[in-house]
C-alpha cells in the first residue's frame, strides 16, 4: 500500500485498449454537444438581456476535467444491447446525464461547504468571489451560495432540455422505456445524498449503513443506471438489464470505496481537492466505520472528534490517518474493492453482450477502480 493513496498494486487489465470503442471520441462528442448547447444558452441570454455569466459558469464547470464516465457508460449500454448505426443519439442522452451530474455536484459542494472541485474553486466560491466587489465577505458568501443553488437548478432543467431536444429524437418506444429509468436514477441519487447528508459527522462502526449510502449515491447512479439508460435506447430486454446490474452494482461500490480511500490518502495534485476535505466534512464511509470497529477504544475515541472537525489541522489529519492505518481499515477496504471488482468482472464475462463491448466495459471498469484521481 502506498503512503499517498492507500492503493495496493492493481491487477493487470485483461482487456485490450484498442477495444475501448474510442473513448476519446465519445468524450469529445459529448463535450461538443454540451458546448453547443451552452453556447446557445449564452446567445439566448445575450439576446434577451439576461446575465450571460450564468451559462458561462455552467460551461466552465462542464469543461473542468470531468471523467465523463456516465456518458461513456450510456454509449456502452447502447452497444451492449446491440445498438446499430450511429451512436450519436446515445451520446446526446449521455450529455443530458452529464448536465444532470453538474446539477448534483454544484449542490453537493454547497451542502459540503467544499472549497474546490477538480482543482478549481467550487461554484459557490467562484460566484462569491465574482460578486465580492463593494460587499462584505458574508454578503458575498451568501450571494455565492444562493447563486450556485440557482445555477445547479438550471443545470437540472437543462438536462431535461437536452434529453427532449429535437436533435435527440427519442421515439415513443424509447420515451416509454427510458424516462422511468431516468426518474428512478434521479430519485435514487437524491435519496442517497439525503442518507449521506444525515449521516455526516456522526461516525459509527456500522459498515452496512456506509454501504447503503454507497449503493444509492454512487453504484446505481454512476454505473448501473447510465448502462440501463443506454441499453434502453436500443430496446434492451429486462434480462439484459439484470445482467448489466450484476456487473454495475459491485463495480460502482468498488468505485466509491476507491474514492473514499483517495479522499483521505490521495494527493491533492491528483485528486483535485484538498486532502483534508473528507475528514473535515465528516464523510460517513466504510473506511471510517471499519476503523471505529477495529481500532482500540482509546484510538477510536481520539478519532471521533477529528472526523467532521471543520478546523482540522494538518497535524490532526496526520493523527487521524495514523489511527485509520493502524486499525487495518485501508487494507480491508482494498480487499473489498478487489472482491467487488472480481465479482463485476465475473458477471460481465457471463453477460450476453458483444465481445468488443465486453472488452470495453472491462477496460473502463479497470480504469474506474484502479485510479489515483
N, C-alpha and C positions, 0 to 999 in steps of 0.2 A: 504494500500500500504506500503510495506516495504521500509525502507530507503536505503537498499543496492541494491535492484533490481527493485524497482518500480512495483512489481508484486502484483496484487490482489489475494486473495485465489483462487486456481484452482477448477474447478468443479470436481465432482467425476468422475473417469474413469469407465464408464459403461461396458467396455469390460472386458473379463476375461484374466488375464495374461497368463493362460495356452493355450489360443487360439492364442498366438503371433507367431505361426509357427516356434518356436525355433529360435528366433532372434539371440541368441548367436551362434548357429551352423552355421547360414548363414554368420554372420560376420567372424567366424573362417574360413569357407571355402573360402570366398573371400580373406581374408588375406593370406591364404595358396597359393592360385592361384597367388597372387601378389608376395609373397615371392619367389615362384618357378621361376616366370618369371624374377624377378630381379637377382636371383642367376644365372640364365642362362646368363643374360647380363654381370654379373661380370666375369663369366668364359670366355665368348667370348672376353671381353675386355682384360683379362689377357693373353689369348692365342694369341691375335692379337697385344700385346704390346701397348694397349690403356689405358688411365687413368681409372683404376677401381673405383676411387673415385666418378666418375660421377654417376654410377649405385648405389654405396653405399649411396650417398646423397639422391637419389630418394627413395631407400629402407627405409632409416631412416625417411624421410618425410612421407612416406605412413604408417609407424608404430608409428607415433607420437600422436595417440589418436583420430583420426577422427571418426565421428559417423557412417560412412558407410550408411548413410540414402539413398543415391541413389541406391546402390546395393540392399538394403533391399526392396526398392520400386519396383525395376526391378523384383525381385523374386516374390513380392506380385502381381505385374501386371500379371505375368505369371500364378499365381494361380487364379487371378480374371477372366482370360479368359479361365479357365478350363484346364490348363496345367496338364498333367498326367505323371506318371513315375518320373524319376529323375529330380530334378530342377538344376542339375549341369550346364547345358547349360546356364540357366538364370543367375546363379552365375558367370559364365565366362563373360557373357556380362556385368553384374554388375561390375566386376573387371575392364573391359575396361572403364566403366563410371567413376570409382574411379580414374583410371590413368589420364583420361581427366581432372577430378577435380583437381588433383595435378598440372597439367599444369596451370589451371585457378588461383589457389591460389598462386603459385610461382610468376606468372606475376602480380597478384593483389597486392602482398606485395611489389614488386618493384615499381609499379605505386603509391602506397600509402605511400611509404617510411616507411613501418611498421618495428618496431624493433623486434617484436616477433610474433610467430604463435604457438598456442597450448602450450603455456608456455615455448617455446624454441626460440632461435634466429631464425629469419626468414632466408630463404635460402640465400639471398644475404648477410645478416650479417654474417652467418656462413662461407660462402665462402670467404668473406673479411678477416675474422679472420684467416682462413686456409692459405690464401696466403699473409699474412702480413709480413712474415719474409723478412728483407732486403728491404722493400718497404716503401715509405711514406704512411701516413694514407690515403691520397687522392687516391694514386695509388691502394692501396689495396681495397678501396671502389669501385673504377671504375671496377677493375677486378671482385670483388664480384657481382656487378650489372650485368655486361656482362655475367659472367658465369652462373648466375641464369637464365637469359633470355634463354641461350642455353640449360640449363637443363630443363627448362619449355618446350622449343620446343621439346626436346627429349621425354618428357612425353606425349606430343600430338602425336608424331609419334608412340610411344609405345602403346598408347591407340588403335590405328588402328591395330597394330600388334596383340594385344590381341583379338580384335574383329574378325580378319580374320584368326586367328591361326587354324591349323587343328583340335586341341582339341575342339575348339568352335563349329565346324562342322555346320555352317549355310548352309541350303539348298537353292535352287534357290528361292523358295517362300518366305522364311524368309529374304533373302537379298533384295528382291524386296520390301517387306513391311517395313523392319527395317531401311535400310540405308537412305531413305529420312527423316525418323523421327530423326535419329542421325544428319543428315545435318541441319535439322530445329533447333534442340536443340542447336547446335554449333553456328549457325547464331544468334539465339535469345539471348544467353548469352553474346556474344561479342557485339551485339548492346546494350544490357542492360548495359554492362560495359562501353561502349562509352558514353551512356547517363549519367551514374553515374560520370564518369571522368569529363565530360564537365560541370556538374552541381556543382562540388566540389568547396567549398569556395565561393559560390555565393548564400547565403541563401535568400530565399524569402518566402512569405506566401502561395505559390502555392502548395497546398496539392496534387492536381491532377498530377502535374509533379513528385512528390515524389512517388506516387502510380504507375505511368507508369514505373519508374525505377525498383520498386519492382517487378512488374509483369514480366518484361523480364529478369532481372538479377537473380531473385530468384524463383518466383512462378512457372514459366514454367520450368526453368532449374532444380530446386531442386526436385519438386514434380510431376508436370504434365508429362514431357517427360520421366523420368525413368519409371513411371507407363505405359505410352503408349508403350515404347520400350519393356518392359517385356510382356505386353499383345500381342503385335505384334508377338513376338516369338511363342506364342501359337495360332496365327491365329485369333486374335480378330476382330470382325466386327466394322465398323465405329460407330455404335450405342453405343457399349460399350466404345469406346474411348471418345465419347461425354459425357457419364455418368461419366467416370473417371475424365474428365476435370472439371465437375461441382463440384466434391469433391476436386480436387487437387489445382485449382487456388486460391480459398479463403483460403485453408489451407496454401498454400505457402505464401500468403500475410500475414497471421497471424504469420507464422514462422519468416518472416523478420521483421515484426513490433516488435515481441519479441526481436529479435536480436538488433534492434535499441534502445530499452529500456535498454537492457543489456550493450550496448556499452557506455552508459552514466552513468547508475546507477549500473551496475554489479560490482561484486567483482573480482579483478584480479585473486585471487586464484581459483575461479570457472570458469571464462570465459577464462583464459589462455592468456589474453592480457592486457596491461596496461589500466587503467581506463580513461586515457587522450587521447587515440589514436583517437577515433571517433571525438572528439571535435577538436583536433589538425589538423586532416585531413580535417575538414570542410565537413563531410558527409552530403549530401542533403537528409534528412529524413523527414518523416511525423511528427516526434517529434519536429524537429526544425521549420518546416513550420507552424505547429499548434501554436507553441509558438509565432512566429512572428505575426501570425494572431490575437491572443487573448491578448498578453501582451500589457500593456500601452506603448505609444510611447517612453517614456524615457527609459523603461526597454528593449524594442526591440532595441533601439539604443545602449544600453550597450552591448547587446548580440552579435550583428552583428560582431564587430571586434574580439570577442573571438572565434567565430566559424571559424576554419581554421587558427588560430594563431599557427605556428609551435613551438613557445617558450612558449606556455600556461603553467602557473604555477598551482600548486595545489590550491592556493588561488583564482586564476582566474576561475579555473574549478568549485570551490565551488560556486562562484558567478553565473556562468552560470547555474549550476544545480538549484540554488535557484530561478533564473528567470524562468527557464523551469517549475519547480514545481509550482511556484506561478501562472503561466498562466493557470494551469489546463490541460496542454497538456498531461502529463503522464496518467491522468485519462481518457482522451479522447482516447488515443492510446489503453489503456486497454479495453475500450468499443469496439473499432474497432476490436481488437483481438478476444474478446468473440463473437461478432456478426459474424465474419468470421468463427470462429471455429464451431459455431452453424449451419451456413449455409452449411459448409462442411459436418458436421455430418448428417444433413437432407438429403443432396444429396446422401451420402453414404447409408443411410437407404433405399433409393429408387432404388439404382443401382442393376443391375442384376448380382450379384456376389455370390459365395458360402458363406454360413453363417459363416464358420470358417475364411474365408478370410476377410469378412466384420469386424469381431471382431478383427482380427489382424490389419487391417487398422485403425480402431478406436483407438486401443491401441497405435499404432505408432503416430497417429495424436495427441493424448493426450500428449505423451512424447515430441513431437516436439514443441508444443505450450506452454506447462506449464513447462518450464525448467528454470534453473538458470545458464546454461553453454552455 
